[in-house]
């Protein structure tokens, strides 16, 4: 219980909390993702096959890392040599060369850092943001996700204008869309 109380003391002030702790959460979540994907690729290289498994904590959901490796092999014909190169990239660069996984990890860490209640639709929202931010010029989301994206500076990193559906931002969004349409 003491550990929980200490964690609460660090994060109690929300956005005013120590940003070093947020960075630690991000590093840990990103490291977990790298470890999972690396393990699947290494297993594929060792056995010459990939088995798509269910998640350990939810047998109704496919394990994302095994599904990614499966798709790389089946759909994109990943070769053993390319698999070795992928392992090297993961070891050296982490998720920096896979923007979708990097963004997803950071937004999940932010949600944990803010001690937000996890709703069923949150994973869809996070995945949608992670998939779109690297490629979109404008991204519209709810207020909480927009705030997290801005705080993590993901909007600047991917040069995407982020708007929420808050009344205070609707005029800016309409004006920006009018500029685009002409």
N, C-alpha and C positions, 0 to 999 in steps of 0.2 A: 504494500500500500504506500510505503514511503516513496518508492519510485514514481508512482502515479501522481502523488502530491507534488513531487519535485518537477515532473513534466508539466503539470498544470500551472505551477508557479512560473515556469519559463514562458508558457504560451498564454497565460491568463489575459494579457493585455492585447491580444489579437495582433493587429498591424503594428503596434508599438513594441511587440516582443522582439527579442534578439534575432536579427537577420542571420546571424551565424548558425542559429538552430535551424532555421529554414534551409539554409545551404546544406547542413548536415542531413536533413530529411531528404532533400533532393539527391544528394550524393548517394545516400543509402538506397533509395528507391531505384535510381538509375543503375547502381551497382547490382541490385537484385535482378533487374531486367537483363543486363549484360550477362550475368552468371547463368541465368536460365537459358538464354539463347545460345550462349557458348556451349553449355552442356549438351544441348540438343544437336548442335552441329558436330561437336566432337564425337558424340554417340553415333551419329550418322557415318562419320568418317571411319570409326572403329568397326561398326557392324555392316556397313554398306547398305543400310536400310533405315527407314524412319517409321515410327509407329505414332499415329495421332492418338493422343491420350486425352482423358478428361482431366480437369483441374482437380487437385487434391481435395480442396474444400468444397467443391461443387461438381458432382459427377454428371451434371446436365450441361456443363459448359466445357467446350474443347480447350485443352491447354494451348495457349496462344503460341508458345515457342515451338512446340511440336508441329502445330498447324503451319506456321511460317516456314519451317524447314521443309515440310511436306510440299508446300506450294512452290518453294524454290526448286525443288527437285523435279516434281511432276510438271508444273506449268512452265517453269523457266529453264529446265534442264541443267540445273546446277551440277557442275562436274566436281570430281574430287579435288582437283587443283584449285578451282574457285572456292570450294568449301574451306580449304586450307587458308586461302587468302582472306576469306571472311573471318576466320578465327583470328588471324593476325590483326585485321582491322578492329575487331571487337576488343582485343587486348590492348591495342595502342590508342585507339580513338574513343573507345566506349560507344556511346550511342550518338556521338556528334555527327556521324555520317548517315544516320537514320532519323531524320527530323520528326517523323510521326511518333516513334517510340520515345524519343527524347522529350517532346512536348507532353505526351501522355504521362510520362513519369513525373515531370515537373508539376503538372496540374494535380495529379494524385497526391504528391507530397504537400502541395499547397493546401489541399483540402484537409489533409491530416493535421498540418501545422495550424490551420485556423480552427481546428476542432469542430468542423461543420458536420452536421448530421448527414450521413450518406443516404441519399434517396435512390430508389431503383433506377430512375432515369439519368442519374449523374454519370454513369459510365458511358452512356450513349452521348451525352453532351461533351464529355471529355474526349471521347474518340472522334466525334465530329469536329471538335476544335483542333485536335491533333492532326487530323487528316486534311483539314482545309487551310490552316494558317500558313504553311509553307508555300501555298500556291494561289491563295486568294488575294485580291487587292483590297476587298472590304469583307469584313466578317461581322455578322450580327448574332448576338447571343444574349443570355440573361445577364442581369446586373452583376451577380456574383462571379460568373466566369469571366466577364469582361474586366472586372476589377483584378482578378487573379492574373489574367493574361497581361494586363498593363503592369502590375506589380512585379511580375517575373520578367518584364521587358521583352516578352515574346512577340508583341506587336512590332516593336522596333527591330528585333532580330530578323524577322521575316518580312519586314516592310509592308505590313498589313494594317489598314485602318480598322480599328475595332470599335463597334458601337453596341450599346445595349438597348433594350426596349424601354428604358426608364424615360419618363416624360422629359426630364432635363436634357436628354440626348437626342430626342426625336427630331427637333428642329435642325440640329447639326447633321443628322443623317439625311433628312429631306434635302437640305441645302447641298450636301455632297453629291447626292444622286442627281439633283438638277444640274450640277456642274458637269457631271458625266454625260447626261443625256443631251444637254445643250440648251 
